[in-house]
Amino acid sequence: MQFDFATTPRVIVRPGAMRQPTDWVASLPGQRLFVITDPGLVAAGIVAPVVAALEAAGLVVSLYSEVEADPPEARVLATVAAAQAARADVVIGLGGGSSLDTAKLVALLVATPQPLASIYGIGLAKGPRLPLVQIPTTAGTGSEVTPIAIVTTPTQEKKGVVSPLLYPDLAILDAELTLGLPPAVTAMTGIDAMVHAIEAYTSKIKKNPLADGLAREGLRLLYDNLPKVLADGRDAGARSAMLVGSMMAGMAFANAPVGAVHALAYPLGGHFHVPHGLSNALVLPPVLAYNLPSAERWYAEFAAVINPAQRFASDAAAAQWFVDDMSRLVAAMPFAQTLSAVGVTEKDLDMLATDAMKVERLLVNNPREMTLEAARAIYARQL
């Protein structure tokens, strides 16, 4: 047996960690914090108390709140310029995946200037970077424990910077920051995190026992608690369990990378600006069905994880139940259920399938080889 495993070196899981930050800010190697977030979180009233608490702890805080979903190159570079102007010595990402991914690149590019377009791919970035703290406000991306940042290029392609330099120094999971998350966002990000667990567990090249254990427990936590937080968004215990499940799934897929669900989701985000979690959810059921012949054993094992009381007649029956149950779960979520509902038409299918096939760094991980024809059929099924 042989594999590599890496993750964020320190994680704090504690409701209220941002209300009383004095215990962890003492370890920060700088005093000028650059907090990166989005205007929606500012409007929701989540950001101001965090900034106030940091300032009360004696730190100088510069706030940048113009992050965009599926961050375009131009916005990432504008954020870098703002951090340079603020003379930041610590970067904090506060928000969903777009804010966390932007923070990773800002910490890198401020400390080591290099053309962003030159580091798309695996292991091309050069360091060092500024100290980096990641604080997720959704239970979905797992970006706080992954070495990946996704950027939208001027041609509307989603490209990834993948480098160990992007692992933050500290991740803080404070469930209080997620209590007001709307049901639709809760559902999208929750399904996104489940996809991370599922695809890590079936990853073709780098599947390993550590990632497997994280994926199984991460999926269990997410599956058990997503209905609870949708029924009661103020359930702090369930919200905390969702954050931990998302983090575990993130640790898993950072080391056993995702596959066709993400590859087919990316063009939906790039061309139609569909939120990433929703893009994953829209293609998840047909991709699971497509992968079933090659992933039967692993889907059967997942069935036992999320439905331990049921005894299945065979692995085939258990695996089919898992595919069907995931489809049922997605269908019950409070978000769009078809590609046509997000603006996709029949004439777009060839373009989507062609673009999905360009995401080779992910497709190589899929348990079953994806073809152009299969990708188009998957999109067509979801119209």
TORKOLVEX-668655 format. One record per atom (N, C-alpha, C): x, y, z. Coordinates in steps of 0.001 Angstrom, whole numbers, padded with zeros to 6 digits, always signed. Layout:
% TORKOLVEX-668655
XYZ/...
***
This chain:
% TORKOLVEX-668655
+000842-001191+000000/+000000+000000+000000/+000882+001247+000000/+000510+002226-000822/+001326+003435-000939/+000436+004596-001344/+000455+005686-000563/-000304+006883-000938/+000211+008070-000145/-000107+009271-000636/+000175+010516+000075/-001128+011055+000635/-001047+011718+001784/-002235+012346+002362/-001815+013661+003003/-002521+014736+002678/-002220+016040+003254/-003518+016764+003553/-003475+017663+004536/-004665+018450+004853/-004259+019682+005636/-005230+020506+005975/-004995+021697+006777/-004436+021283+008144/-003352+021921+008605/-002700+021441+009830/-003467+021680+011123/-004355+022695+011161/-005091+022955+012391/-006537+023294+012065/-007459+022681+012784/-008891+022924+012611/-009502+023191+013977/-010305+024243+014059/-011065+024539+015275/-012542+024365+014950/-013227+023502+015673/-014672+023306+015526/-015317+023778+016829/-015913+024963+016787/-016506+025490+018012/-017513+026594+017707/-018792+026390+018020/-019752+027480+017887/-019321+028671+018748/-019340+029858+018156/-018938+031058+018877/-017463+031384+018761/-016718+030622+017971/-015279+030865+017842/-014984+032260+017292/-015901+032814+016488/-015674+034141+015926/-016186+035251+016837/-017038+034926+017778/-017462+035939+018760/-016365+036203+019771/-015608+035163+020083/-014538+035278+021070/-013257+034690+020473/-012597+035471+019609/-011461+034933+018853/-010117+035047+019560/-010082+035543+020780/-008797+035854+021399/-007896+034642+021548/-008471+033448+021707/-007630+032273+021934/-006864+031856+020697/-007419+032114+019508/-006695+031701+018311/-005990+032849+017591/-006447+034097+017787/-005758+035189+017094/-004361+035408+017679/-004147+034971+018907/-002826+035137+019509/-001753+034387+018731/-002166+033346+017981/-001189+032560+017228/-000936+033113+015824/-001655+034155+015438/-001479+034700+014095/-000123+035395+013981/+000580+035191+012870/+001918+035774+012720/+001892+037188+012141/+000797+037916+012338/+000702+039279+011831/-000453+040002+012478/-000527+041315+012243/-001553+042145+012868/-002493+042795+011864/-002104+042836+010582/-002922+043494+009562/-003691+042427+008776/-004937+042242+009134/-005753+041202+008527/-006486+041751+007311/-006533+040947+006270/-007303+041283+005066/-008416+040255+004959/-009654+040658+005265/-010802+039748+005305/-011519+039802+003963/-011660+038649+003333/-012257+038532+002007/-013613+037854+002127/-014667+038528+001628/-016010+037970+001731/-016848+038485+000564/-018166+038264+000624/-019031+038681-000472/-020114+039628+000034/-020712+040411-000868/-021695+041409-000432/-022942+040805+000200/-023289+039578-000170/-024462+038939+000420/-024287+038697+001911/-023105+038272+002319/-022854+038048+003744/-022837+039358+004521/-022334+040412+003879/-022360+041725+004532/-023807+042155+004761/-024624+042027+003716/-026030+042426+003822/-026786+041589+004847/-026376+040333+005009/-027036+039444+005968/-026632+039732+007406/-025679+040637+007610/-025260+040999+008955/-024277+040038+009592/-023691+039163+008809/-022767+038165+009362/-021361+038727+009525/-020961+039634+008645/-019573+040079+008594/-019233+041096+009685/-020114+042070+009910/-019795+043164+010844/-019413+042665+012240/-020152+041699+012838/-019750+041223+014161/-018384+040526+014164/-018074+039835+013067/-016765+039174+012973/-015654+040214+012952/-015820+041240+012112/-014812+042301+012032/-014670+043006+013379/-015796+043290+014019/-015756+043966+015317/-015011+043135+016355/-015234+041827+016354/-014559+040956+017319/-013055+040907+017060/-012667+040891+015807/-011245+040876+015469/-010582+042188+015867/-011265+043279+015608/-010710+044585+015996/-010623+044712+017516/-011623+044170+018216/-011592+044216+019681/-010432+043401+020239/-009961+042423+019454/-008812+041614+019876/-007487+042300+019563/-007555+043534+019045/-006353+044326+018823/-005764+044242+017432/-006506+043710+016474/-005999+043551+015120/-006498+044675+014213/-005730+044980+013183/-006123+045959+012169/-006785+045187+011020/-008037+045499+010721/-008804+044732+009745/-009145+045582+008536/-008782+045089+007368/-009248+045650+006100/-010252+044668+005506/-011408+045180+005134/-012475+044317+004620/-012625+044496+003125/-012615+043372+002408/-012906+043372+000969/-014125+042491+000762/-015223+043079+000306/-016498+042348+000258/-017102+042288-001139/-016257+042285-002166/-016766+042303-003548/-016561+040987-004274/-016351+039899-003540/-016166+038592-004190/-017415+038225-004979/-017215+037657-006160/-018310+037203-007018/-018355+035679-007043/-019543+035148-007272/-019680+033701-007435/-018877+033243-008642/-018339+032037-008569/-017479+031515-009637/-016449+032571-010009/-015565+032942-009093/-014757+034155-009224/-014033+034271-010555/-014303+035345-011305/-013581+035559-012553/-012162+036043-012293/-011291+035820-013260/-009896+036226-013128/-009776+037687-012717/-010540+038560-013374/-010411+039996-013116/-010726+040324-011661/-011720+039655-011084/-012077+039929-009690/-010993+039417-008749/-010429+038262-009044/-009339+037747-008215/-008169+038732-008219/-007819+039238-009396/-006680+040151-009494/-006977+041484-008814/-008232+041934-008875/-008615+043165-008166/-008488+042979-006654/-008818+041798-006179/-008695+041514-004745/-007230+041481-004333/-006375+040914-005175/-004933+040917-004914/-004429+042351-004780/-004844+043221-005707/-004400+044622-005670/-004865+045309-004389/-006081+045017-003963/-006601+045626-002733/-005812+045153-001515/-005444+043872-001489/-004660+043343-000367/-003264+043964-000340/-002679+044162-001514/-001370+044808-001577/-001455+046241-001059/-002511+046956-001447/-002682+048336-001009/-002873+048424+000503/-003508+047391+001088/-003744+047369+002536/-002521+046902+003315/-001459+046493+002603/-000245+045961+003233/-000584+044804+004177/-001462+043932+003696/-001923+042799+004502/-000774+041860+004842/-000777+041351+006068/+000188+040305+006410/-000480+039000+006831/-001820+038980+006904/-002588+037753+007111/-003855+037865+006272/-004209+036803+005563/-005431+036785+004750/-006447+035877+005421/-007700+036356+005491/-008792+035558+006043/-009884+035438+004993/-010245+034219+004650/-011391+033965+003788/-012606+033689+004649/-013691+034428+004413/-014915+034294+005206/-016092+034159+004255/-016688+032978+004174/-017830+032828+003278/-017930+031449+002682/-018516+031391+001486/-018635+030148+000749/-017390+029876-000074/-017501+028922-000980/-016336+028494-001738/-015678+029583-002547/-016457+030521-003091/-015867+031577-003913/-014961+032471-003077/-015401+032828-001869/-014565+033666-000999/-013326+032904-000534/-013495+031639-000182/-012359+030857+000298/-011345+030625-000811/-011820+030332-002015/-010907+030126-003138/-010171+031416-003480/-010891+032539-003466/-010253+033826-003744/-009186+034114-002703/-009490+033838-001435/-008523+034089-000367/-007241+033283-000569/-007373+032047-001007/-006187+031225-001253/-005262+031893-002279/-005871+032351-003376/-005065+032929-004446/-004494+034274-004048/-005237+035051-003270/-004724+036341-002801/-003514+036124-001893/-003616+035181-000950/-002491+034902-000055/-001252+034496-000840/-001461+033762-001924/-000341+033317-002746/+000236+034456-003583/-000624+035176-004301/-000156+036143-005301/+000361+037424-004679/-000086+037771-003479/+000474+038940-002803/+001910+038652-002372/+002149+037479-001833/+003489+037134-001347/+004440+036777-002478/+003923+036111-003509/+004755+035676-004637/+004041+036022-005941/+004224+037239-006452/+003548+037624-007692/+003924+036687-008848/+002895+036253-009586/+003079+035390-010746/+001795+035459-011566/+001880+035306-012874/+000663+035397-013695/-000336+034307-013310/-001561+034707-013033/-002576+033730-012618/-002758+032660-013692/-002804+033075-014944/-003045+032121-016027/-001929+031084-016146/-000749+031388-015577/+000383+030464-015713/+000357+029342-014686/-000553+029425-013705/-000534+028419-012632/-001780+027539-012626/-002615+027639-013682/-003728+026704-013784/-003163+025303-014028/-003607+024360-013246/-003102+023006-013356/-002600+022531-012002/-001839+021468-012023/-001403+020820-010782/+000072+021105-010522/+000346+021713-009373/+001718+021889-008921/+002517+022949-009641/+001863+023921-010266/+002583+024947-011020/+002810+026226-010224/+002098+026403-009119/+002229+027628-008324/+003556+027645-007580/+004084+028859-007393/+005321+029050-006636/+005015+029837-005373/+005694+029474-004289/+005492+030147-003018/+006690+030982-002635/+006649+031538-001438/+005692+031298-000357/+004404+032094-000528/+003495+031948+000431/+002275+032744+000475/+002148+033393+001847/+001204+034329+001971/+000911+034921+003266/+000192+033909+004158/+000269+034080+005471/-000538+033246+006376/-002015+033331+005999/-002710+032187+006100/-004079+032092+005589/-004976+031377+006584/-006112+032010+006900/-007137+031427+007766/-008423+031332+006948/-009090+030186+006990/-010329+029994+006243/-011488+029730+007201/-012588+030491+006994/-013753+030402+007868/-014989+030194+006993/-015434+028948+006790/-016599+028719+005924/-017894+029143+006589/-018793+029682+005792/-020135+030032+006278/-021201+029166+005626/-020765+028175+004843/-021676+027162+004305/-021050+025799+004555/-021886+024774+004619/-021403+023405+004773/-021485+022746+003407/-020466+023004+002575/-020558+022492+001219/-019237+022297+000518/-018448+023361+000355/-017305+023248-000551/-016152+022458+000051/-015968+022524+001366/-014795+021906+001968/-013513+022620+001606/-013628+023836+001032/-012438+024550+000551/-011457+024865+001651/-011940+024878+002898/-011053+025182+004021/-010013+024092+004274/-010158+022945+003625/-009194+021857+003819/-008734+021266+002486/-008823+022046+001414/-008386+021552+000109/-007312+022459-000478/-006469+021922-001372/-005406+022711-001998/-005805+023217-003376/-007077+023524-003552/-007625+023835-004875/-008339+025172-004837/-008159+025973-005881/-008940+027192-006069/-009438+027214-007507/-010740+027432-007683/-011348+027405-009006/-011623+028836-009468/-011235+029115-010707/-011377+030451-011295/-012117+030324-012616/-012929+031345-012937/-013603+031401-014241/-012762+032263-015174/-012361+031691-016295/-011503+032407-017245/-012346+033334-018121/-011700+034235-018868/-012452+035114-019766/-013258+034366-020828/-012896+033117-021121/-013655+032316-022081/-014749+031485-021400/-015024+031796-020121/-016070+031136-019331/-015778+029679-019024/-014502+029311-019063/-014096+027989-018591/-013746+028076-017113/-014000+026990-016385/-013562+026911-014992/-012234+026173-014958/-011226+026835-014405/-009908+026214-014314/-009459+026220-012860/-008650+025238-012508/-008226+025087-011133/-006743+025312-010943/-006403+026006-009863/-005023+026044-009374/-004951+024998-008267/-004092+024029-008436/-003971+022925-007477/-002536+022895-006970/-002378+023148-005669/-001035+023197-005100/-001114+023052-003589/-000169+022330-002974/-000143+022250-001509/-000014+023616-000850/+000482+024604-001586/+000593+025960-001053/-000768+026540-000671/-001841+025996-001232/-003172+026546-000994/-003850+025984+000243/-003263+024988+000876/-003811+024567+002166/-003656+025723+003154/-004721+026118+003844/-004574+027198+004826/-003818+026728+006064/-003432+027686+006887/-002783+027360+008149/-003788+026956+009214/-004993+027490+009107/-006018+027278+010127/-007391+027334+009485/-008264+026415+009852/-009676+026455+009449/-010517+026535+010714/-011510+027415+010695/-012389+027603+011850/-013818+027288+011431/-014410+026300+012077/-015789+025892+011787/-016680+026353+012935/-017351+027477+012700/-018212+028101+013705/-019650+028000+013214/-020415+027077+013805/-021779+026832+013333/-022672+028057+013457/-022354+028974+014364/-023181+030171+014513/-023225+030995+013231/-022173+030916+012428/-022124+031675+011182/-023034+031088+010108/-023550+029873+010321/-024380+029213+009309/-025856+029164+009694/-026215+029694+010865/-027583+029506+011357/-028630+030182+010480/-028268+031268+009815/-029238+031977+008996/-029209+031614+007520/-028504+030555+007185/-028384+030163+005782/-029746+029781+005211/-030169+030374+004092/-031489+030050+003522/-031588+028579+003120/-032797+028019+003099/-032954+026593+002770/-032362+026195+001424/-032561+027022+000392/-032047+026644-000928/-030524+026556-000917/-029862+027521-000271/-028398+027501-000199/-027936+026337+000671/-028635+026090+001770/-028325+024942+002624/-028392+023646+001823/-029427+023510+001014/-029612+022287+000225/-028535+022137-000840/-028258+023220-001590/-027255+023148-002654/-025887+022789-002104/-025491+023470-001031/-024162+023218-000483/-024082+021850+000186/-025185+021413+000789/-025203+020090+001392/-025037+018983+000371/-025735+019102-000756/-025571+018108-001824/-024167+018166-002400/-023630+019364-002551/-022260+019530-003035/-021292+018735-002172/-021429+018867-000862/-020533+018145+000049/-020716+016637-000081/-021955+016177-000249/-022189+014742-000445/-021498+014245-001711/-021544+015051-002766/-020869+014678-004010/-019373+014511-003765/-018788+015409-002961/-017365+015280-002652/-017068+013926-002005/-017899+013536-001054/-017687+012254-000383/-017843+011090-001355/-018910+011125-002149/-019185+010026-003075/-018069+009879-004104/-017653+011011-004683/-016651+010927-005748/-015268+010592-005195/-014961+011033-003977/-013681+010640-003375/-013638+009128-003155/-014757+008573-002716/-014820+007139-002397/-014699+006267-003646/-015089+006818-004792/-015030+006045-006042/-013907+006529-006952/-013013+007364-006431/-011938+007929-007242/-011036+006826-007793/-010753+006905-009072/-010122+005789-009773/-008625+005653-009485/-007925+006776-009307/-006467+006725-009277/-005910+006798-007859/-006444+007688-007041/-005827+007960-005739/-006669+007524-004541/-007658+006690-004755/-008459+006170-003650/-007532+005547-002602/-007789+005881-001323/-006919+005369-000267/-007713+005224+001027/-007212+004435+001997/-007998+004134+003198/-008331+005354+004057/-007427+006322+004165/-007717+007510+004966/-008851+008312+004342/-008767+008548+003043/-009838+009274+002360/-011150+008501+002426/-011075+007168+002334/-012284+006347+002400/-013017+006548+003727/-012266+006493+004827/-012890+006657+006136/-013526+008023+006291/-012845+009058+005817/-013394+010413+005876/-014635+010534+005007/-014610+009926+003831/-015757+010006+002925/-016972+009302+003511/-016775+008134+004099/-017910+007405+004671/-018559+008183+005813/-017741+008628+006763/-018301+009348+007910/-018824+010722+007504/-018140+011354+006566/-018631+012643+006078/-019998+012511+005443/-020181+011486+004605/-021484+011294+003973/-022552+010978+005012/-022212+010169+006004/-023202+009842+007037/-023662+011100+007773/-022723+011937+008181/-023080+013166+008887/-023951+014067+008026/-023600+014204+006766/-024359+015064+005859/-025753+014504+005598/-025829+013206+005345/-027114+012565+005033/-028061+012638+006229/-027523+012410+007431/-028367+012413+008627/-028824+013817+009016/-028002+014821+008739/-028275+016155+009270/-028847+017144+008270/-028728+016874+006966/-029313+017807+006001/-030827+017959+006191/-031590+016875+006364/-033026+017063+006616/-033303+017865+007888/-032455+017716+008894/-032657+018445+010154/-032465+019942+009974/-031429+020349+009246/-031200+021787+009090/-032176+022408+008105/-032710+021605+007180/-033755+022130+006305/-035064+022313+007069/-035317+021450+008040/-036530+021578+008861/-036393+022692+009890/-035172+022902+010409/-034935+023918+011428/-033543+024490+011228/-033471+025616+010536/-032183+026222+010222/-031423+026725+011423/-032078+026812+012602/-031416+027294+013811/-030904+026151+014691/-030945+024922+014176/-030462+023764+014924/-028929+023778+014902/-028335+024350+015963/-026886+024553+015979/-026121+023233+015962/-026659+022213+016631/-025984+020923+016647/-025914+020300+015264/-027036+020341+014549/-027067+019790+013194/-026223+020631+012242/-026237+021954+012436/-025405+022826+011597/-023923+022503+011811/-023529+022281+013042/-022136+021947+013312/-021772+020601+012693/-022683+019639+012782/-022441+018332+012163/-022308+018454+010651/-023087+019341+010040/-022971+019574+008602/-021599+020143+008249/-021126+021106+009050/-019801+021679+008796/-018711+020616+008905/-018816+019765+009907/-017808+018717+010080/-017896+017701+008930/-019115+017324+008542/-019276+016413+007415/-018700+016981+006138/-018960+018271+005889/-018418+018928+004708/-016899+018964+004745/-016346+019271+005928/-014890+019300+006070/-014291+017922+005809/-014900+016874+006366/-014379+015526+006163/-014429+015130+004692/-015530+015472+004024/-015630+015188+002590/-014569+015978+001824/-014303+017226+002272/-013257+018013+001632/-011882+017400+001810/-011588+016929+003017/-010315+016242+003248/-010193+015010+002363/-011315+014318+002178/-011294+013111+001348/-010986+013437-000099/-011725+014391-000673/-011534+014614-002113/-010267+015407-002410/-009701+016073-001401/-008403+016711-001606/-007314+015677-001850/-007551+014458-001389/-006554+013392-001508/-006973+012264-002432/-008253+012187-002762/-008773+011219-003731/-009745+012005-004618/-009261+012600-005697/-009993+013662-006391/-011319+013224-007011/-012168+014245-007224/-013514+014049-007761/-013485+013722-009245/-014676+013342-009777/-014742+012854-011144/-015785+013524-012014/-016640+012698-012635/-017501+013178-013718/-018598+014124-013251/-019100+013977-012028/-020139+014920-011578/-019590+016336-011653/-018402+016546-011102/-017814+017880-011134/-017450+018307-012549/-016925+017379-013342/-016544+017734-014710/-017749+018204-015513/-018898+017554-015336/-020105+017962-016055/-020761+019188-015423/-020498+019418-014138/-021071+020594-013476/-020365+021877-013890/-019068+021815-014122/-018307+023036-014391/-018834+023853-015572/-019157+023252-016726/-019683+024078-017820/-021007+024761-017476/-021806+024161-016614/-023067+024798-016211/-022793+026073-015417/-021761+026031-014578/-021389+027230-013846/-020754+028266-014736/-019862+027823-015625/-019142+028755-016480/-020029+029480-017473/-020954+028751-018108/-021778+029339-019174/-023111+029890-018677/-023673+029272-017660/-025024+029659-017223/-025044+030213-015794/-023875+030319-015194/-023737+030895-013841/-024657+030198-012834/-024777+028902-013010/-025528+028090-012053/-024648+027892-010822/-025162+028119-009605/-024345+027884-008410/-023737+026480-008424/-022508+026386-007929/-021774+025132-008060/-022511+023951-007441/-023072+024138-006244/-023789+023041-005605/-024981+022581-006418/-025694+023533-007006/-026845+023182-007846/-026381+022475-009113/-025289+022941-009711/-024759+022266-010903/-024457+020800-010607/-023819+020558-009462/-023534+019176-009077/-024816+018374-008892/-025783+018977-008207/-027035+018272-007925/-027776+017913-009213/-027737+018787-010201/-028484+018558-011441/-027947+017375-012241/-026641+017123-012137/-026079+016011-012914/-025789+014787-012057/-025940+014900-010740/-025603+013772-009869/-026394+012504-010179/-027740+012535-010219/-028469+011275-010427/-028073+010529-011702/-028004+011205-012873/-027635+010437-014070/-026178+009986-014081/-025271+010735-013452/-023884+010277-013394/-023762+009056-012485/-024479+009036-011367/-024476+007848-010506/-024975+006629-011275/-026045+006816-012024/-026584+005699-012803/-025583+005233-013858/-024899+006186-014493/-023908+005852-015513/-022732+005078-014903/-022310+005512-013711/-021147+004887-013077/-021455+003549-012392/-022723+003239-012216/-023112+002066-011433/-022401+000777-011846/-022260+000455-013131/-021588-000801-013484/-020151-000891-012979/-019488+000255-012832/-018085+000252-012386/-017930+000553-010908/-018993+001005-010253/-018890+001449-008855/-019837+000683-007939/-020325-000472-008389/-021351-001202-007626/-020893-001497-006200/-019694-001983-006038/-019208-002356-004699/-019218-001154-003754/-018740-000021-004243/-018612+001159-003387/-019972+001776-003091/-020875+001752-004053/-022228+002252-003795/-022936+001355-002775/-022684+000054-002865/-023275-000869-001885/-022750-000568-000482/-021470-000250-000373/-020901+000096+000927/-021502+001393+001460/-021751+002343+000606/-022406+003583+001017/-023837+003311+001497/-024526+002397+000828/-025886+002060+001258/-025887+001564+002696/-024888+000773+003056/-024794+000276+004427/-024476+001391+005416/-023762+002405+004959/-023404+003532+005830/-024629+004375+006164/-025436+004692+005152/-026554+005617+005383/-027855+004895+005730/-027894+003577+005550/-029094+002808+005878/-028684+001499+006543/-028038+001598+007735/-027463+000399+008356/-028488-000635+008803/-029744-000225+008958/-030761-001159+009451/-031254-002110+008367/-031071-001744+007103/-031617-002571+006022/-030616-003632+005579/-031118-004826+005352/-030294-005911+004827/-030668-006131+003372/-029682-005986+002495/-029935-006113+001067/-029598-007527+000591/-030294-007958-000434/-030103-009313-000934/-028740-009496-001592/-028168-008430-002115/-026896-008519-002825/-026278-007131-002906/-025008-007092-003289/-024369-005796-003525/-025079-005039-004637/-025530-005758-005638/-026222-005102-006749/-027485-004405-006264/-028240-005069-005389/-029467-004473-004861/-029146-003265-003982/-028106-003379-003160/-027724-002268-002292/-027252-001074-003108/-026447-001346-004127/-025935-000258-004961/-027066+000449-005700/-028015-000328-006220/-029142+000285-006920/-029983+001113-005955/-030145+000608-004728/-030887+001381-003721/-030195+002717-003463/-028869+002696-003375/-028130+003933-003117/-028348+004937-004242/-028234+004493-005479/-028456+005394-006622/-029874+005954-006584/-030843+005101-006332/-032234+005544-006286/-032476+006507-005120/-031855+006222-003970/-032076+007069-002798/-031431+008437-002979/-030273+008493-003588/-029663+009795-003871/-030523+010603-004836/-031112+009925-005810/-032015+010610-006737/-033241+011128-006003/-033771+010314-005078/-034916+010752-004273/-034559+011964-003430/-033378+011929-002829/-032952+013034-001970/-032837+014326-002765/-032189+014266-003919/-032048+015462-004751/-033419+015990-005172/-034330+015084-005534/-035665+015500-005976/-036460+016184-004878/-036110+015907-003621/-036830+016511-002491/-036263+017865-002080/-035171+018306-002704/-034511+019539-002298/-035225+020779-002857/-035162+021904-002131/-035848+023126-002560/-035027+023955-003541/-034741+023339-004697/-034052+024082-005751/-034477+023538-007107/-034038+024198-008174/-034402+023798-009539/-034016+022341-009776/-034870+021629-010520/-034668+020197-010721/-034304+019818-012153/-034308+020764-013065/-034003+020459-014461/-033032+021491-015028/-032324+021104-016069/-031434+022048-016739/-032222+023151-017446/-033371+022813-017958/-034179+023845-018618/-034579+024943-017643/-034729+024593-016379/-035105+025582-015370/-033997+026591-015100/-032757+026261-015483/-031651+027206-015300/-031171+027779-016623/-031984+027605-017674/-031714+028270-018940/-031088+027439-020026/-030842+026155-019781/-030227+025296-020788/-031283+024817-021773/-030942+024818-023064/-031839+024312-024107/-031136+023202-024889/-031892+022557-025738/-031366+021464-026553/-030140+021900-027352/-030149+023122-027845/-029035+023583-028683/-027732+023766-027896/-027835+023779-026565/-026643+023962-025734/-025937+022649-025395/-026574+021519-025679/-026057+020246-025172/-024699+019874-025763/-024515+020106-027047/-023229+019769-027664/-022105+020596-027057/-022367+021881-026857/-021361+022757-026258/-021029+022315-024839/-022044+021995-024046/-021799+021553-022672/-020977+020273-022640/-021366+019308-023490/-020647+018031-023499/-019205+018214-023947/-018990+019034-024945/-017630+019297-025429/-016780+019928-024342/-017338+020899-023635/-016585+021561-022569/-016324+020614-021399/-017304+019765-021083/-017095+018817-019986/-015923+017888-020288/-015784+017480-021522/-014707+016558-021881/-013325+017204-021800/-013289+018532-021715/-012009+019225-021558/-011484+019148-020123/-012345+018761-019183/-011940+018748-017774/-011263+017406-017480/-010177+017168-018183/-009516+015865-018124/-008942+015566-016744/-008510+016624-016009/-007890+016382-014704/-008874+015733-013727/-010193+015884-013992/-011211+015253-013157/-011724+013958-013783/-011905+013963-015081/-012474+012777-015734/-011586+011552-015574/-010286+011754-015427/-009405+010587-015249/-009693+009873-013932/-010345+010554-012991/-010645+009950-011697/-011959+009184-011683/-012776+009346-012716/-014100+008735-012714/-013991+007219-012802/-014808+006483-012059/-014670+005021-012066/-014999+004379-013411/-015810+005060-014222/-016132+004559-015555/-015727+005620-016571/-015095+005205-017653/-014657+006173-018650/-015859+006950-019201/-015735+008275-019209/-016786+009126-019744/-016490+009415-021204/-017518+009333-022039/-017382+009654-023451/-018195+010903-023768/-017901+011497-024916/-018647+012678-025347/-020126+012348-025492/-020421+011196-026064/-021816+010798-026276/-022532+010589-024945/-021841+009968-023994/-022449+009734-022681/-022695+011049-021955/-021736+011974-022037/-021902+013275-021385/-023109+014009-021963/-023242+013982-023282/-024394+014652-023899/-025702+013994-023456/-025715+012676-023373/-026927+011962-022963/-027300+012284-021517/-026292+012460-020667/-026554+012819-019277/-027214+014192-019203/-026662+015138-019936/-027287+016480-019965/-028704+016403-020521/-028879+015643-021599/-030186+015559-022234/-031226+014970-021290/-030820+014009-020488/-031740+013390-019542/-032252+014395-018513/-031462+015418-018233/-031833+016371-017194/-032508+017627-017718/-032756+017719-019012/-033439+018905-019556/-034846+019061-018966/
***
